[in-house]
């Protein structure tokens, strides 16, 4: 269960690179303080591959990365910063000669028979680490724990805990070592609860999903679904597309992992079973005999072969090989799910691109207000310190681009008219619809950035092109079509019509992020309108000088951020307090925090601006 989250009022994420290290971060601190955030939220800082722009390819967890300025500069930053939360990567390290531990079988999860290592998803250059071994934990965490104990770092964001053999045991070890504030990058599917781990909560993708869906007008579903089916011939649901993609991943990309499982136990229908779960993984513990009710429900709902289901529930024949099979099966379903859903199906099914996002379900079209209220009240009760995000280094588009695409559901007739007026290109119609939505949602960005997105989208989708054997001619044809769209006067007129609605939705999403139960997380640059697509596009350098100048004459998004954070800092007890829903009808979200602050966010056109008002007496609540 989480500890008191009141000190964490708002995080501001900085993506550190060799060109933007600790010294550069210190130079933007006056701007960060002016915003009113309580903590910097830093991307990984331990030694990584030379030139890495993200830091997730760790080479030596015992040292602070020299390319960022080294430990002395990090400590100088901590002395001046309001507080620091650090992104930590426990699951994997880089396969690299610069890694002094590679390939030590004590540290890395190596297959003794084949010599292949457990990968991070499908990335051969990142090898799984054996954090279940106490000596390996101590070796890889000594520096991070030292930074926590010295007060340099106040909290840790744990990357991909689902890759670990024992996520619960790992997190309990962190707590036993004195780390009081931990967030997990755990993707929760709709209806999936976060386990009772010693954490503040997740990094907030379930909130991103809900707050996006709130602004989707469900009345547009029939028209946009019909249009998509007519254009592309795709009549299947997203769930069907995702099931196909997951099975494909299990049978191809993850064939080495499947073979390793088969050597432990040749279970029936193994590929289909790995793809059958509707969540990333279960958390059965063969070493302790622990089988949670939630795990039992997920395994029973997956329709697995009876003997396999019994084994996964520790009810069948027990042996060291079967127990290891259970542990590795659970480690493998996560990558199969992620690559099948996020990295394949979300690049194949384009009914509404706004919903093709990390943690989202593109098969769901809209969210009712009552559901949003229930989830908010559950957070207050269970994990009040969860992060609230709308945009991260892992999202497929910025919240401002996503907001514009959500606004398509507010203008379905105009959108359909535009789509039907455009000449049909001689490319796959699904690819054409992807390109059109991408151009409209990101209108105003350079063509070469669209080119980069199109290339990645087509290769991730695995239909028109793929990473293993890319069809560059096909990619160029789709890129050329996207450029034609960027030059179209009709597309430009529609994009300009869409932009005000997108800005309005973006303000509403930001208001809910800043005032709902949890800790707001602002990604670098997202204090003003920012139009970015999937990484590496979303790691572009931020124009900090522009933001320093804007403090005195802020744009609407920045002005709202400054105003709400000032109130949040002045009334921390209210935002750490109760959440009381207020009945404002089906087209607005309204609630009171701690009896002191009322928030109202209209969800449809013509509903007015998002508002925050201070109360002198309690209002009438539901």
C-alpha positions, -999 to +999 in steps of 0.1 A: +000+000+000+012+035-008+027+059+017+015+095+022+018+112-013+012+148-002+048+160-008+046+149-045+024+176-060+036+176-097+064+159-116+082+174-146+099+148-168+132+156-184+147+134-211+185+136-205+208+131-235+246+137-241+235+171-254+212+178-224+227+166-192+227+176-156+243+210-162+217+219-188+189+206-165+202+230-138+199+259-163+161+253-168+154+250-130+142+287-128+116+278-154+106+246-136+103+265-103+082+291-119+057+264-130+053+253-095+062+216-099+075+198-068+099+173-085+121+168-115+114+134-130+146+122-147+151+096-174+177+069-166+210+084-154+232+053-149+260+045-173+246+035-208+258+030-243+279+058-257+256+083-274+223+068-261+195+093-263+173+075-239+195+057-213+175+024-212+205+005-226+224+005-193+260-008-194+271-003-158+245+004-130+273+011-105+281+045-120+263+077-129+266+083-166+297+104-176+280+117-208+254+134-187+280+150-164+288+123-139+278+119-103+292+152-091+269+171-115+239+150-106+245+159-069+248+196-078+215+194-097+199+177-067+211+205-044+193+231-065+163+211-077+130+210-057+132+172-056+141+143-080+123+112-090+146+088-110+137+063-138+154+030-129+159+001-153+161-032-134+149-057-160+177-055-185+211-042-195+229-037-228+246-065-246+278-046-251+315-050-246+314-018-225+292-038-200+317-053-175+291-080-165+284-093-200+279-123-204+281-134-167+255-161-161+253-150-125+239-116-137+222-123-169+194-147-176+212-170-201+199-202-217+225-228-208+215-250-237+213-226-266+234-197-253+206-172-262+197-147-235+162-135-223+155-104-243+137-072-235+107-078-257+122-086-291+154-065-288+184-088-289+207-060-278+190-058-244+195-088-221+174-098-191+189-095-156+184-120-128+170-096-102+156-126-082+192-133-071+199-111-040+236-107-050+226-094-084+200-071-069+227-057-046+252-053-074+228-035-097+211-013-071+240-002-049+244+032-066+206+039-069+201+030-033+230+052-023+214+081-041+182+075-023+198+073+011+218+104+005+187+124-003+197+130-039+167+110-051+133+109-034+115+084-055+120+057-082+101+050-113+106+013-121+107+004-157+090-027-169+086-047-137+065-073-156+098-086-171+110-097-137+106-132-123+092-119-091+079-083-093+063-084-058+095-097-042+116-071-061+094-042-049+094-055-013+132-056-015+132-019-025+109-010+004+131-030+028+161-010+016+144+022+025+129+033-008+096+049+004+083+062-029+081+039-059+060+040-091+057+010-115+055+013-153+027-012-153+002-012-182-032-021-168-058-033-192-094-020-187-108-036-156-074-049-143-065-038-108-030-029-097-018-056-073-013-048-036+024-040-040+044-016-018+042+012-044+026+047-048+009+034-079+015+032-117+029+057-141-006+065-152-014+049-186-048+039-173-056+075-166-044+085-201-068+060-215-097+071-195-092+109-199-088+104-237-120+083-240-140+109-219-138+134-248-147+109-275-183+115-286-199+080-287-226+093-311-199+093-338-191+056-334-215+042-360-206+067-387-168+064-382-170+026-380-190+024-412-166+048-430-136+028-419-150-005-430-161+009-463-127+025-470-105-005-459-127-036-460-117-043-424-148-056-407-132-073-377-132-058-342-099-045-327-100-075-303-100-099-333-071-080-350-052-080-317-057-118-311-043-125-346-013-103-341-005-118-306-006-153-320+016-142-349+041-128-325+041-159-304+047-181-334+074-159-351+092-132-331+092-151-299+100-186-313+132-187-292+113-181-260+087-207-270+114-232-277+130-226-243+096-232-226+091-264-246+124-278-233+110-273-198+076-288-206+061-295-240+027-280-231-002-283-255-011-253-278+017-233-263+018-204-289-020-200-287-019-201-249+008-174-247-015-152-268-047-160-249-045-137-219-062-104-220-037-088-197+001-086-198+008-114-173-002-132-142+018-132-109+016-168-097+046-176-074+058-212-076+084-205-049+058-194-023+027-212-036+009-179-039-020-179-064-041-147-062-078-148-070-072-123-099-047-147-114-072-176-111-098-155-129-075-145-157-062-180-164-097-195-163-110-168-186-082-174-212-096-208-222-063-226-219-059-264-222-069-280-189-035-294-180-017-262-188-042-241-168-038-265-138+000-262-141-001-224-142-024-224-111+001-248-093-026-275-092-010-300-116+021-320-113+049-301-096+086-303-104+115-279-106+111-279-144+073-272-142+078-244-117+104-228-139+080-232-168+053-213-149+078-184-141+090-181-177+055-185-192+045-154-172+076-135-183+068-143-219+031-134-221+040-097-214+062-093-245+037-113-266+009-090-255+029-058-259+043-066-293+010-080-305-013-052-293+008-020-289+034-027-316+013-046-342-025-043-338-023-006-330-005-001-363-030-022-382-065-010-370-071+027-378-107+033-371-097+063-348-060+068-344-065+088-311-073+055-294-042+036-307-022+044-277-002+027-249-027+014-223-057+022-244-083-001-260-091+010-295-122-012-294-137+010-268-153+042-282-160+067-254-163+066-217-192+076-194-187+100-166-197+075-139-168+052-149-143+081-146-157+089-111-154+053-100-118+050-111-109+083-093-125+072-061-107+039-063-074+057-067-081+078-035-088+045-017-061+023-030-032+043-046-037+080-041-001+086-052-005+072-087+010+093-115-015+110-139-001+113-174-014+123-208+020+122-227+053+104-221+084+093-239+066+061-248+033+074-261+026+072-299+017+109-301+016+139-279-016+148-261-022+178-284-020+156-315-043+130-297-067+157-288-071+168-324-078+133-334-104+129-306-120+160-321-128+140-352-156+125-333-171+160-328-170+167-365-179+133-380-199+146-410-172+171-420-145+144-416-164+120-438-169+147-464-132+154-465-123+117-467-147+111-496-135+142-514-099+131-516-087+111-546-080+074-538-043+068-539-028+036-553-016+023-519-032+001-493-064+019-481-056+012-445-022+029-449-038+058-467-063+063-438-034+061-413-015+088-433-045+111-435-052+110-397-015+114-390-012+145-412-044+161-399-036+154-362+000+168-365-008+195-390+021+220-390+051+197-384+078+191-410+073+165-437+105+146-428+090+139-394+059+125-410+082+104-432+098+089-400+065+082-385+051+065-416+082+043-418+079+032-382+041+027-384+044+005-415+072-016-401+056-021-367+023-031-384+041-058-403+017-058-432+030-034-459+066-035-445+085-049-416+117-044-396+133-077-407+129-071-445+115-036-451+097-028-484+112+006-489+094+012-522+061+007-505+071+029-476+081+057-501+047+055-518+029+060-485+053+088-475+047+105-509+009+103-503+014+119-469+033+148-485+005+152-511-019+155-482+003+181-465+001+201-498-037+198-501-058+230-496-088+209-486-068+190-459-054+223-447-089+239-444-101+209-424-070+209-401-076+245-393-112+238-386-102+210-363-074+228-344-096+249-320-116+218-309-083+200-303-069+228-282-101+229-262-099+191-255-062+194-246-071+220-220-098+198-206-074+168-204-048+189-187-073+203-161-083+167-152-047+157-149-038+185-126-068+181-103-078+144-102-066+121-074-030+113-080+002+132-089+003+150-122+032+142-145+041+169-171+064+156-199+091+181-211+076+208-233+040+198-226+035+231-208+027+246-243+011+231-274+035+204-286+030+183-317+051+151-317+047+116-329+061+083-317+097+080-305+123+092-314+101+122-325+089+128-290+125+132-277+132+162-298+150+191-281+127+215-262+128+252-270+136+264-234+142+300-243+107+303-258+093+289-225+113+313-203+099+342-224+063+327-223+061+328-185+053+366-186+028+362-215+016+326-213-004+307-239-037+292-227-022+258-219+007+274-199-016+299-182-039+270-170-009+251-158+005+280-138-029+289-123-039+254-112-005+245-098-005+277-078-038+267-063-026+231-058+005+243-040-015+267-018-040+240-008-021+207-008-044+192+018-074+196-005-057+178-034-045+150-011-081+147+003-114+133-007-128+132-042-166+139-043-184+136-076-208+164-085-237+157-109-232+179-139-250+157-165-235+132-190-215+159-209-194+173-181-171+160-153-174+178-120-160+170-086-148+186-054-114+179-038-111+179-001-142+201+003-123+231-008-120+231-046-146+224-073-136+214-108-159+214-138-147+201-172-172+201-201-167+172-225-186+184-256-186+214-279-203+245-265-200+235-229-177+263-219-142+264-205-128+241-178-131+259-144-117+256-110-133+275-081-126+278-044-155+269-021-165+285+011-191+257+019-196+222+007-217+219-025-245+194-032-228+162-043-241+129-057 
